[in-house]
């Protein structure tokens, strides 16, 4: 921002710029937009952020985000409980659900193994996944991590860990582009990737 901008406006823009995918120019536009809002709307905006932060928590079963005791997917008796689709984050659950094809359950890792970023297996929700498998009834794990170096490393690590527990481990078919992100993949490509998944 220019030298004539008030400090609180600069700080607000910096907070927006700290969000993923928001560059400084977009952050500045957002900050100016907030300044143009009526005060009541600003309070509603701030309250929506705080409410989301305070009311949403991880589902104790699949680790997806929910405001209920357990998420609607885990609570749905019609879902296929023998299949668990393992994803990096909650946004990937939303993307796969948009295909309306997958009827199993999910497990959200909340990250990928990335030694360069200091993220090891112990920082992911892997222990919770292993507990679910050990409880019985799980026949297949679908590795739906992004086709990146970190995504592949995480999928291979989980495959080696889970296969001895007697579950079939499959990987999304690569209708997904290498280096692509599940969140931004169209429904047709995601559906093909699900249908054509392969054994790991």
C-alpha positions as CSV (number, residue, x, y, z in Angstrom):
1,X,0.0,0.0,0.0
2,X,1.2,3.6,-0.6
3,X,2.7,5.8,2.1
4,X,-0.5,7.7,2.6
5,X,-2.5,4.7,3.8
6,X,-3.6,4.6,7.4
7,X,-1.7,2.0,9.5
8,X,-4.9,0.0,10.5
9,X,-5.7,-0.3,6.8
10,X,-2.2,-1.6,6.0
11,X,-2.5,-4.1,8.9
12,X,-5.9,-5.2,7.6
13,X,-4.6,-5.7,4.1
14,X,-1.6,-7.7,5.5
15,X,-4.1,-10.0,7.3
16,X,-6.0,-10.7,4.1
17,X,-2.7,-11.2,2.2
18,X,-1.7,-13.9,4.8
19,X,-4.6,-16.0,3.5
20,X,-3.6,-18.6,0.8
21,X,-4.2,-17.5,-2.7
22,X,-4.6,-13.8,-1.8
23,X,-2.0,-11.5,-3.3
24,X,-1.2,-8.0,-1.9
25,X,-3.3,-6.2,-4.6
26,X,-6.4,-8.4,-3.9
27,X,-5.7,-7.9,-0.1
28,X,-5.7,-4.1,-0.6
29,X,-9.0,-4.3,-2.5
30,X,-10.6,-6.4,0.2
31,X,-9.3,-4.0,2.9
32,X,-10.8,-1.0,1.1
33,X,-14.0,-2.9,0.5
34,X,-14.3,-3.5,4.3
35,X,-13.8,0.3,4.8
36,X,-16.8,1.0,2.5
37,X,-19.1,-1.4,4.4
38,X,-21.7,-0.1,6.8
39,X,-20.5,-0.7,10.4
40,X,-23.3,-3.2,11.0
41,X,-22.0,-5.3,8.0
42,X,-18.5,-5.1,9.3
43,X,-19.7,-6.5,12.7
44,X,-21.5,-9.3,10.9
45,X,-18.4,-10.1,8.9
46,X,-16.2,-10.3,12.0
47,X,-18.9,-12.3,13.9
48,X,-19.1,-14.8,11.0
49,X,-15.3,-15.4,11.3
50,X,-15.4,-15.8,15.1
51,X,-18.5,-18.1,15.0
52,X,-16.9,-20.3,12.4
53,X,-13.7,-20.5,14.4
54,X,-15.5,-21.2,17.7
55,X,-18.3,-23.5,16.5
56,X,-16.5,-25.7,14.0
57,X,-14.3,-28.6,15.1
58,X,-12.9,-31.8,13.7
59,X,-15.3,-34.8,13.5
60,X,-13.9,-37.3,16.1
61,X,-14.3,-40.1,13.5
62,X,-13.1,-38.8,10.1
63,X,-11.4,-35.5,11.2
64,X,-13.5,-33.5,8.7
65,X,-14.8,-30.1,9.8
66,X,-18.3,-30.1,11.4
67,X,-20.4,-28.0,13.8
68,X,-22.2,-31.2,15.0
69,X,-21.1,-33.9,17.4
70,X,-20.1,-36.0,14.3
71,X,-20.2,-34.9,10.7
72,X,-23.2,-35.6,8.4
73,X,-21.2,-38.1,6.3
74,X,-20.1,-40.2,9.3
75,X,-23.6,-40.0,10.7
76,X,-25.3,-41.2,7.5
77,X,-26.2,-44.9,7.9
78,X,-26.5,-45.2,4.1
79,X,-22.8,-44.6,3.4
80,X,-20.6,-47.6,2.6
81,X,-18.6,-48.2,5.8
82,X,-16.2,-50.6,4.2
83,X,-14.5,-47.9,2.1
84,X,-12.5,-44.9,3.4
85,X,-11.3,-42.2,1.0
86,X,-8.1,-40.6,2.5
87,X,-7.7,-36.9,1.6
88,X,-5.3,-34.1,2.6
89,X,-7.9,-31.6,3.8
90,X,-11.6,-30.8,4.2
91,X,-11.7,-29.0,0.9
92,X,-10.9,-32.3,-0.9
93,X,-14.0,-33.9,0.8
94,X,-16.2,-31.1,-0.6
95,X,-14.7,-31.6,-4.1
96,X,-15.2,-35.4,-4.2
97,X,-18.7,-35.0,-2.7
98,X,-19.6,-32.7,-5.7
99,X,-19.2,-35.7,-8.0
100,X,-22.2,-37.4,-6.3
101,X,-20.5,-40.8,-7.2
102,X,-18.6,-41.8,-4.1
103,X,-20.7,-43.3,-1.3
104,X,-18.1,-44.4,1.2
105,X,-16.6,-42.6,4.2
106,X,-13.6,-40.2,4.4
107,X,-10.5,-39.7,6.5
108,X,-8.9,-36.2,6.5
109,X,-5.2,-36.1,7.2
110,X,-4.9,-32.3,7.7
111,X,-1.7,-32.2,5.7
112,X,0.9,-34.3,3.8
113,X,4.2,-35.6,4.8
114,X,6.7,-32.9,3.8
115,X,10.2,-33.2,5.4
116,X,11.3,-29.9,3.8
117,X,8.4,-28.1,5.6
118,X,9.1,-30.0,8.8
119,X,5.9,-32.0,8.6
120,X,6.3,-35.7,9.6
121,X,3.8,-38.5,9.8
122,X,3.3,-37.9,13.5
123,X,1.8,-34.5,12.7
124,X,-1.0,-35.9,10.5
125,X,-4.2,-37.7,11.6
126,X,-2.7,-41.1,10.8
127,X,-3.2,-42.7,14.3
128,X,-6.9,-42.0,14.1
129,X,-7.0,-43.7,10.7
130,X,-5.2,-46.8,12.0
131,X,-7.7,-47.0,14.9
132,X,-10.6,-47.0,12.5
133,X,-9.0,-49.8,10.5
134,X,-8.3,-51.8,13.7
135,X,-11.9,-51.5,14.8
136,X,-12.8,-53.7,11.8
137,X,-15.1,-53.5,8.8
138,X,-12.8,-51.5,6.6
139,X,-12.0,-53.3,3.3
140,X,-10.6,-50.6,1.1
141,X,-8.6,-47.4,1.5
142,X,-8.7,-45.0,-1.5
143,X,-5.6,-42.8,-1.4
144,X,-6.9,-39.5,-2.8
145,X,-4.0,-37.3,-1.9
146,X,-2.9,-34.8,-4.6
147,X,-0.5,-36.1,-7.3
148,X,2.4,-34.1,-6.0
149,X,5.7,-35.3,-4.5
150,X,4.3,-34.9,-1.0
151,X,1.0,-36.5,-2.0
152,X,2.7,-39.5,-3.5
153,X,5.1,-39.9,-0.5
154,X,2.1,-39.8,1.9
155,X,0.1,-42.3,-0.1
156,X,3.1,-44.7,-0.3
157,X,3.8,-44.3,3.4
158,X,0.1,-45.1,4.3
159,X,0.0,-48.0,1.9
160,X,3.0,-49.6,3.5
161,X,1.4,-49.0,7.0
162,X,-2.1,-50.2,6.2
163,X,-1.7,-53.2,3.8
164,X,-0.4,-55.5,6.7
165,X,-3.7,-54.7,8.5
166,X,-5.6,-56.6,5.8
167,X,-7.1,-53.7,3.8
168,X,-7.0,-53.2,0.1
169,X,-5.2,-49.9,-0.7
170,X,-6.0,-48.2,-4.0
171,X,-4.9,-44.9,-5.5
172,X,-7.0,-42.4,-7.6
173,X,-6.4,-43.0,-11.3
174,X,-4.5,-40.3,-12.9
175,X,-7.2,-38.6,-14.9
176,X,-5.9,-36.0,-12.4
177,X,-3.0,-34.0,-13.9
178,X,0.4,-34.4,-12.2
179,X,1.0,-31.4,-10.0
180,X,-2.8,-30.7,-10.0
181,X,-4.9,-30.0,-6.9
182,X,-8.1,-32.0,-6.2
183,X,-9.9,-28.9,-4.9
184,X,-9.8,-27.3,-8.4
185,X,-10.4,-30.4,-10.5
186,X,-13.7,-30.6,-12.4
187,X,-16.3,-33.2,-11.5
188,X,-15.9,-35.3,-14.7
189,X,-12.1,-35.7,-14.2
190,X,-12.6,-36.5,-10.5
191,X,-15.3,-39.0,-11.3
192,X,-13.1,-40.8,-13.8
193,X,-10.2,-40.8,-11.3
194,X,-12.5,-42.4,-8.7
195,X,-13.9,-45.0,-11.1
196,X,-10.5,-45.9,-12.5
197,X,-8.6,-46.1,-9.2
198,X,-5.9,-48.8,-9.1
199,X,-4.3,-51.1,-6.6
200,X,-1.2,-49.7,-4.9
